[in-house]
Amino acid sequence: MNMRAPDLSFEPVDALAILAKAAGDGLRLNILRALCNDSFGVLELAQIFAMGQSGISHHLKVLAQAGLVATRREGNAIFYRRALPQSEQPGGLLHSALLDEVDRLGLPADTQLRIKQVHSQRAAASADFFARMAASFQAQQDLIAGLPQYRDSVLALLDAIGFAADAQAIEIGPGDGAFLPELARRFAQVTALDNSPAMLELARQRCQQDGLDNVQLQLADALHDDYPGADCLVLNMVLHHFAAPAEALQQLAQRLKPGGSLLLSELCSHNQSWAREACGDLWLGFEQDDLSRWAIGAGLTPSESLYVGLKNGFQIQIRHFAKPQTFSGPSVAFTDQPEDPKR
């Protein structure tokens, strides 16, 4: 007698079962918590959770099969990040609720410390690059996207915003200072902020050459040192040098005065890994949706955007994020929130 083969079709309930199974492990929940505003490679996650690479890879595979994490290739490295819930898909509402609950929890103190250590290692690699390559950095940067290729687009957005006559601007990471004359003509006071003495010296030479009397140079860490608030923060090809870009946007949003503007020029996501070695890039550009999501999480409102295609295959996004007159702070948690209280 012929036996009928069992029906092996995938049912919607199976998606719920896979999701529930993936979430039924404390370590995997902590991985999702650590990926709240960041992405990490396998070795970084192994360091953060103090376990072997094969062990962390197993947990990442389970999370990926459940659709809770996604991957992005950065050159030869693969980084893991949270996958966004798809409410129309089976399990989408559970996925969203799970992340909401996870974000109410705090990571253990030792895990928070190791995340900071990973960020410090990234920042140290970037600082070392600029210390070694300051003199040739601009030539290297021009291989990807030199300021002349997107200057007019940045200025078009800047002029469209409109600032008061006494407005103050800060440029984070001014490089050799090529954009400072434009800011000096448009703002009463400009601060050029850099954590690299070598790069800041190049900016100083530019200010002296062009007689920019209303530009102040400051050697400082844009995320941790003190400096005055601004009506406009400008970051030209800088965010991809930050160890934790989403957290950086949260920190920078707090430096803006109410009603202020963050003007950002960045590469769109690409996979030309030589940019790491040539320009010290920690990240190979960003997805437009990621920048918007991070900005919204920081309490900013996405506004005008312009996109510039370059002949070498790169694309630049110029983004304006506005800070409301009443600012209630970031709505997305940092990865180093205190361990206990629910917000």
Backbone hydrogen bonds, N-H to C=O, Kabsch-Sander energy under -0.5 kcal/mol:
donor,donor_aa,acceptor,acceptor_aa,energy
8,L,6,P,-0.7
11,E,9,S,-0.5
14,D,11,E,-1.5
15,A,11,E,-0.8
15,A,12,P,-0.8
16,L,12,P,-1.1
17,A,13,V,-2.1
18,I,14,D,-2.6
19,L,15,A,-2.2
20,A,16,L,-2.9
21,K,17,A,-2.4
22,A,18,I,-2.3
23,A,19,L,-2.0
24,G,20,A,-0.7
24,G,21,K,-0.8
25,D,23,A,-0.8
29,L,25,D,-1.9
30,N,26,G,-2.1
31,I,27,L,-2.1
32,L,28,R,-2.1
33,R,29,L,-2.0
34,A,30,N,-2.5
35,L,31,I,-1.6
36,C,33,R,-1.5
40,F,80,Y,-1.7
42,V,78,I,-0.6
45,L,41,G,-2.5
46,A,42,V,-2.5
47,Q,43,L,-1.9
48,I,44,E,-2.6
49,F,45,L,-2.4
50,A,47,Q,-0.8
51,M,46,A,-2.0
56,I,52,G,-2.1
57,S,53,Q,-2.3
58,H,54,S,-1.7
59,H,55,G,-1.6
60,L,56,I,-2.2
61,K,57,S,-2.1
62,V,58,H,-2.0
63,L,59,H,-2.3
64,A,60,L,-2.5
65,Q,61,K,-2.5
66,A,62,V,-1.4
67,G,64,A,-1.5
68,L,63,L,-2.7
69,V,63,L,-0.8
70,A,81,R,-2.8
72,R,79,F,-2.2
74,E,77,A,-3.6
75,G,73,R,-0.6
77,A,74,E,-2.0
79,F,72,R,-2.9
80,Y,40,F,-3.4
81,R,70,A,-2.4
82,R,35,L,-0.7
83,A,68,L,-2.1
87,S,85,P,-0.7
89,Q,86,Q,-2.1
92,G,89,Q,-2.5
95,H,91,G,-2.8
96,S,92,G,-2.3
97,A,93,L,-2.5
98,L,94,L,-2.6
99,L,95,H,-2.1
100,D,96,S,-2.1
101,E,97,A,-2.3
102,V,98,L,-2.8
103,D,99,L,-2.3
104,R,101,E,-1.3
105,L,102,V,-1.6
106,G,339,E,-1.3
112,Q,108,P,-2.3
113,L,109,A,-2.2
114,R,110,D,-1.8
115,I,111,T,-2.1
116,K,112,Q,-2.1
117,Q,113,L,-1.8
118,V,114,R,-2.1
119,H,115,I,-2.4
120,S,116,K,-2.5
121,Q,117,Q,-2.1
122,R,118,V,-2.1
123,A,119,H,-2.6
124,A,120,S,-2.6
125,A,121,Q,-1.9
126,S,122,R,-2.0
127,A,123,A,-2.7
128,D,124,A,-2.5
129,F,125,A,-1.8
130,F,126,S,-2.0
131,A,127,A,-2.0
132,R,128,D,-1.8
133,M,129,F,-2.6
134,A,130,F,-0.9
136,S,133,M,-0.7
137,F,133,M,-1.3
137,F,134,A,-0.6
138,Q,134,A,-0.5
140,Q,136,S,-1.9
141,Q,137,F,-3.2
142,D,138,Q,-2.2
143,L,139,A,-0.6
143,L,140,Q,-1.1
144,I,141,Q,-1.7
145,A,141,Q,-2.4
146,G,142,D,-0.5
149,Q,146,G,-1.9
150,Y,147,L,-1.7
151,R,147,L,-2.1
154,V,150,Y,-2.1
155,L,151,R,-2.6
156,A,152,D,-2.1
157,L,153,S,-1.9
158,L,154,V,-2.6
159,D,155,L,-3.0
160,A,156,A,-1.5
161,I,157,L,-1.4
162,G,158,L,-1.2
167,A,164,A,-1.8
169,A,189,Q,-2.5
170,I,232,C,-2.4
171,E,191,T,-2.6
172,I,170,I,-0.6
172,I,234,V,-2.6
173,G,171,E,-0.5
173,G,193,L,-3.3
177,G,174,P,-2.2
180,L,177,G,-1.0
183,L,179,F,-1.6
184,A,180,L,-3.0
185,R,181,P,-1.4
186,R,182,E,-0.7
186,R,183,L,-0.9
187,F,183,L,-1.7
188,A,167,A,-1.8
189,Q,167,A,-1.1
190,V,214,N,-2.6
191,T,169,A,-2.3
192,A,216,Q,-3.0
193,L,171,E,-2.7
193,L,191,T,-0.6
194,D,218,Q,-1.9
200,L,196,S,-2.5
201,E,197,P,-1.8
202,L,198,A,-1.2
203,A,199,M,-1.7
204,R,200,L,-2.2
205,Q,201,E,-2.0
206,R,202,L,-1.7
207,C,203,A,-2.4
208,Q,204,R,-2.4
209,Q,205,Q,-2.4
210,D,206,R,-2.3
211,G,207,C,-0.7
212,L,207,C,-2.3
213,D,211,G,-1.6
215,V,212,L,-1.2
216,Q,190,V,-3.1
216,Q,214,N,-0.5
218,Q,192,A,-2.7
220,A,194,D,-1.8
220,A,218,Q,-0.9
222,A,220,A,-0.6
225,D,221,D,-2.3
230,A,255,R,-1.8
231,D,168,Q,-2.1
232,C,168,Q,-1.3
233,L,261,S,-2.5
234,V,170,I,-2.9
235,L,263,L,-2.5
237,M,235,L,-0.7
237,M,265,S,-2.4
241,H,238,V,-2.7
242,F,239,L,-1.9
248,A,244,A,-2.3
249,L,245,P,-2.1
250,Q,246,A,-1.6
251,Q,247,E,-2.3
252,L,248,A,-2.9
253,A,249,L,-2.1
254,Q,250,Q,-0.9
254,Q,251,Q,-0.6
255,R,252,L,-1.3
256,L,252,L,-0.7
256,L,253,A,-0.8
257,K,230,A,-3.0
259,G,323,K,-1.0
259,G,324,P,-0.9
260,G,257,K,-2.5
261,S,231,D,-2.3
262,L,321,F,-3.2
263,L,233,L,-3.3
263,L,261,S,-0.6
264,L,262,L,-0.5
264,L,319,R,-2.8
265,S,235,L,-2.6
266,E,317,Q,-2.5
268,C,315,Q,-3.3
269,S,286,F,-1.1
270,H,284,L,-2.2
273,S,271,N,-1.3
275,A,272,Q,-1.9
276,R,273,S,-1.9
277,E,273,S,-0.6
278,A,274,W,-2.7
279,C,275,A,-2.2
280,G,276,R,-1.2
281,D,275,A,-1.3
282,L,240,H,-1.9
283,W,240,H,-1.3
285,G,283,W,-1.6
286,F,267,L,-1.9
291,L,287,E,-1.9
292,S,288,Q,-2.0
293,R,289,D,-2.6
294,W,290,D,-3.0
295,A,291,L,-2.4
296,I,292,S,-2.6
297,G,293,R,-2.3
298,A,294,W,-1.3
299,G,296,I,-1.7
300,L,295,A,-2.8
301,T,322,A,-3.0
303,S,320,H,-2.9
306,L,318,I,-2.3
308,V,316,I,-2.7
310,L,314,F,-2.7
313,G,310,L,-1.7
316,I,308,V,-3.1
317,Q,266,E,-3.4
318,I,306,L,-3.2
319,R,264,L,-3.4
319,R,317,Q,-0.6
320,H,304,E,-1.9
321,F,262,L,-2.7
321,F,319,R,-0.5
322,A,301,T,-2.7
323,K,260,G,-2.9
327,F,325,Q,-0.6
328,S,326,T,-0.6
331,S,297,G,-2.4
332,V,297,G,-1.6
337,Q,334,F,-0.8
